[in-house]
Amino acid sequence: MRIFGKVRHRPSASWRQATDRAFTLIGDGRYEDAGALLTRAADLEPWLSESWFNLALLHKFRHDWEQARAAGLRAVALLDKETGAPDWWNVGIAATALQDWPLARRAWQAYGLKVPGGPRAAGGGAEPVGMELGSAAVRLSPEGEAEVVWGRRLDPARIEVLSIPLPSSGRRWGEVVLHDGVPHGERTTAAGHSFPVFDEIELWAPSPVPTWVVLLEAATEEDRDALERLAADAGFAAEDWSSSVRLLCRACSEGVMPSAEGDGEHLDPHDHSEPGHPGPLGHRTAGELWVPERECGIAAPAALVRGLLDGWVADSPDSREWRDLEEVC
C-alpha cells in the first residue's frame, strides 16, 4: 500500500470505530475527548483525506484556526478530485479567519468559485473583493438565543450584518461575522427568490456603532418609513422591530420560511409570538389596524441619534413623537 499514492481503500474497523465515537462526543460538546480519538484515527490511516478532514472540522468547531488550516491542507493534499471538495471549503473558512488571503483565494478557486483578480494581479495577496454573492441571512449566536438577520455576503465565509440585531444577540449593525458553509434553513420572498440561512461561527470584525432602542409614536406606516430613510441617508440604520421581529421555534427557523409577514387576518402559523403586541414579543395586529406605538432599533453614534429623532419629529410634529431612548448594545 503506497501512502503517498492516494490509493483508495476501505478504512480499518478501528478507524471507523474511533471516528464514529469521536463524532458522538462532538455532538455532546466533548471536543477534547473527540480530538484524541480523531488524532488516533489519523495515526491509523494517515493516507486518508477523511482523517485530516475530520480533524480540520473538529478544529473549526473549536475555533482553533491554525490547527484547522494545517489539518485542512493535509486533507486537500490527499484528494483524488480536482475541484468541488468540501475539504477546500473548510480550508477557505480557516484561511479567512486568519486573514490568510492568498490561501483563501486558492481555496475558493479550488472549490470551483470565481474570485475576481488573481494571485499574480495587483492586490492578489489582499482580501478578495467583488465576488458579488448577494444577500443571505445569518443565524447569530446559534447555540444561544439564536436570531436570524439579513446581511451582504462579502465572500463565501463572511457576511456583513445589515439588519439591526436585538441586544440579546450581542451583535451590532455593520459587524462582519464568519459563518459556516452549510446552510441551516431558507428564507423565501413573494417574488419567488430564496436565500440561505448560514450559522455564525464567530465575530470577524466588530462595529463601533452602538444599538439604541426607542419607542416611537408614528401615526402611519409612512411616518415610520420616514425615520428609516432618514437614518439610511445619514449612513446608518433604523428598523421597526415591532414589525420585523418574529419568534420562531428551532424547527421553523431551520426550515424554509417566508420572509414576508403576510396580510390581514392570515397570520403566519409558524410565528410563535403574540399577536397585537409591538416589539420582540409580537409583530402583528389583527386585520389592517396600524398601531402607532412602535419599538424601534436604531444603529447610530451617540452624537447623532437624538438629532436624528428630533429631525424626524420636526418634519411632521403632529404625527410623530419619540421617548425612552436607551443604548442597549
N, C-alpha and C positions, 0 to 999 in steps of 0.2 A: 504494500500500500504506500503510495507516494504522498507525503504530507503536503508538498507544495504543488502537486499536480491538479488540485481542485477536483479530485475524483469523487463522484457522488456515491454515497453508500448509506445504508441504514445505520443510525447511531445505535450504540450498545444499549442494553437494557438498563445498565447502571446510569448512563447518561440520561435516559428518558425518566427514570425514577427521580434522579436528583433535580431535573428541570421541572417536572410536574410538581414535586414537593415545593420547590422554590416559588413557583407562581401561586401556589396556595398560600404560602407565607406572605407574598407580596399583597395578595388580596386582604390579608389580615393586618397589613401595615408593618410587618416584621421584616424590614429591609435588611438589617444586619445579618439575620439568620439566612435570609434568601441569598444574600451576597456570597456567603460561604459556600452554599450549595452550587450556585452558578459558577463560581470560581473553580470548584471541583469538577463540574461538568466541562468547563473549558480545558482543564488539565487532561480530562479523559479523551476529549475529541477536539484538539486544537485546530484541526484542519477543517472543521465545520464552521461555515459562516454564521450558522444559527447560534453557536456557542457565544460568539462575540456580539451578535445582535442582541441576544438576551441580556448580556451584561451591560451593553450600552443602554438598553431600555431601563434596566434597574437604576443605573446611574442618573438617567434622565428623571426618573421618579424621585430620586434623592437630591436632584438639582446639583449634582457633582459634575460640572460641565467638563472639567479637564479629563476626568476618567471616562465620561460619556464619549468625548471626542476620540480618545485613544482606542477604546473598545470598538467604536463605530468604524474607525479607519481599518482596524484589523478585520472587521466583518466585510467591508466592501472589497478588501484585497482578495478575499476568497470567493467572491461572487462568480457565478457561471453565466451571468447575462449582463448585457452592456448597460441598459437603461431601465428605469422604472421600479427598481427595487426599493422597498421601504427602508432598507438599511441606509440608503443615501439621504432619505428624509430626516432620519434621526441625526445623521452627521450634520445636516443643514441646521437643525434646531440647536445642536450643541455649538456649532461654529457661530451662529447668530448670537447666542447667549454670551459667548466670549468675544464677540466683535472681531472674529477671525474672518474678514470679508473675502479674501481670496479662496478660502476653503468653502465658505458658504456659497459663493458663486459657482464653484466647481460642483458642489453637491446638488444644487438646484438644476444645473445643466445635465448632470449625470442622471438625475431623476427623470429628465425629459422636458424641463421647463425652459422657456426662452428668457434669458437675462439680458437686458439692454447693455450694450458695450461688451467688452471682453477683457480678459486678463492682461492683454497687451495694450489695450486702449488707454487713453489718458484717464486717470482715476480708476483704472481697472482693479486696483487693490483697495478701493474705497467701498463704502456701503452701497449695495445695489439699490438703485432708484429707478422709478419709472416702469415698474413691472405691470402696472395697471391691472391689478387683480380685483378691483371693485370693492363693493361693500360686503360686509359679513356681520354676523353677531358673535359676541364672545360672552361666555359664562364666567363672570368674575367670582372668585372665591368658591370654586366648585365643591370643595369639601366642607364649606361652612354654610352661611346664609347666601346661597347662590343667587346671582342676579344676572339676567341676560340683557346686554346693552348692545347698541349699534356702534359700528366703527368702520374705519377705512383700512383695508389691508395694505400695508407697506411692502410686504414681501410674504413668502409662504409661511413665515413663523411669527410675524408681528402684526398687531392691529393697533391703530390709534383710536382711542375711545372718543366718540363724537356725541354720545348721549351724556347726560349728567347723572352719574350713578347715585343711588341712595347712600347715605353716610354709613350704613351698616356694612357696605362692601369694603370700605377703607380706600376706595379708588376715587379719582377725580377726572373731570372732563379734560381731554388733551393728553392724558397719560398714554404711554405705549406699553402694551403688555405682550409678553412672549406667550404663544399658545401652542397647543398640541396639534398634530397633523390630522387626526381622525375626528370628523365632526360628530357631535352628540346632539342630534336634533336638527330641525329645519324651520325657517320662518318663511311663509308664503305671503304674497300680496294678491289683491283682487285682480291685478293685471296678469297674473299667472307666473310671475317671477318667484324663484325660490332662492333662499340664502342659507348657507350652512351656519351652524352654531358650533363654534370651537370652544374648548375648555382652556381657561387661563392656566399657565404654568407658574409664572411669576411676573412681578413688575419689572419691566425692562428700562423704562425711563419715566421718572416722576414728573408731575406737573406742578408749577409754582402757583397755579390759580386755585384759590380756595372755593369751596362749595358753600352756598348760603341757602337757607330755606326761608320763605316769606309767605304770608297769607295775603292774597290779593282779593279785592272786590272788583271784578270785571263784569260789567253789565252784559256784555255779549262775547261771543267767540272772537269777533273781530278785535275787541279790546285786548283779549288775551294774546291774540296773534301779533298785535302791535308791539307788545313787550318782547316777544321772541325775535321779531325783526329788528327792533332797536338794539338788543343785545348782540345779535349777529352782525349788524352794521358796525358795532364798536369792536368787533373782533373776538367776541366772547359768546356766551350762550345762556339762554333761559329755556326752561322746559316745564310745562304744566304737568306736574306729577299726578294731579287729580284725574287726568285723562290718559296718561301714558303708562301708568303702572298697573300691572295685573299680577295677582298672586296665583301661581300655578303649582300643582303637585309635581313631584320629580318626574313621574311618567309622562305628564303632559309637556313639561319643559323640554324633555329629551326626545319628544316626538315631533311630528310635523304639525306646526301650529300656524294659523293665520296671524299676520302681524296687525291687521286692521281690527277695530273693536266691534264692528257690526253696527246696526242701526236699530233705533227704536226699542221695541219690546223684545227683539230677538237677541237675547243675551247669550254670550258665549258659554256653553255648558262646561267648558274646561276652566273657566275663570272661577277661582275659589275665594275671591274677595266678596265683600258685602255690598250689594247694590245700594246706591244712594248716599254713600259716604265718600267725600273727597279725600284724596291723599293715598298713601300706600295701602290702606286697608280697604280700598274700594274705588273703582274708577268709573262707575256708571251711574246713570239715573234712569228711572223708568220713563219710557216714551221719549219725547223730543225735548223734555224740560232741561233748560240750561241752569245750572246752579252757579250764581255769581261768585260765591266764595271758592277760591282755588288755592291749593297748596302748590307752590311753585319752587323749583330748584333754579338757582342762578349760579353760573360759574363766571366770576369776575373779581378783579382785585378789590381790596377793601377801600382804596381811594376812589373807586369808580362806582361801586354798587348802589350807594344811596343816591348819587346824582342820576344814575340810570333810571331808578324807580321814580324819582321826583320829576324827571323829564317826561316819563311815560304818563304820569298823572297830569302834568301841566298841559299836555296835548289834548286832554279831554277830562277836565276835573269833575264834570257831572256824572261820568260813568266809570271812573277809576279811582281806586284807593289802595293803599298798602299799609301793613302793620306787622309787628312781631318778626322783624328781620333777625336772623341768627346764623352765625357761622357754624357749620356742622362737620366739615371735613377739610 
